[in-house]
Amino acid sequence: MFSSLLITFRETLEAALVVGIVITFLTKTNQQIFKKFVWQGVFSGIGLAVLVAVVLEAFFGGFEGRAEEIFEGILMFVTAGFLTWMILWVHRQKDVAKRIKEKVALHAQKGYGIGILILIASSVFREGVETVLYLKASSLAGASNQLAGAVFGILLALGLGYVLFRWAIRINLSLVFNVTSIFLLLFAAGLVAHGVHEFQEAGLLPIFTFDPVLNISHILDHKSTLGSLLRVVFGYTSKPTILELVSYSSYVVFILWLQRFTDRILLKRAS
């Protein structure tokens, strides 16, 4: 439940902030005529994301045995890729509100309501697809109470977004996104390790003679209540293979390095 709550909260809040920024800008500049394109974009983005969910569910239902294991592994890697992109995208954002306003102002100035619609639809669709992929991947990993967590996360993000723009309450959104990024980084690392496990089960990656490399089931079995929660949220396993350990740790180190690398690139561009 916690993982679905966090992912839907994060994704919905990002989409809500984009919509809120655009609505606020149009209101303050007396260009309410373009608001209809904003809401058309919201519903278009949601509709497309739901379509992806339906197609994914129908597509997945046709696999059995080894093919199912391969598909699960691919889904884990793809979802981890989307989460990685999201973490790095947020990490690179500077003055994102200013850039959104500039795009909206340009479209409004030229009378291109369709441009505002596409901007909103693409933002909502992107967040929706990332949510769909993660919820599906986490359900395959054994997550429970997905619906309750997802609904609560969406409502919480919508409520926070409304409060932010209705009463202009100032909170440190950078801190919110930085904290959630840490959890998402560990989620993504767990998905990578889980994808490796599925590929090993399917025979696409080797299982060495000394696997599992360690066994701590007597301390915390991943089939226990707490272990199952940690497995779903962070990819924990009490009997990891060497490839699972290497993939998990390598992913975390790589992303931390990549964040520092992008920081250096941004500093060079700013100087």
Order of alpha helices (4+ residues) and beta strands (2+ residues): alpha-alpha-alpha-alpha-alpha-alpha-alpha-alpha-alpha
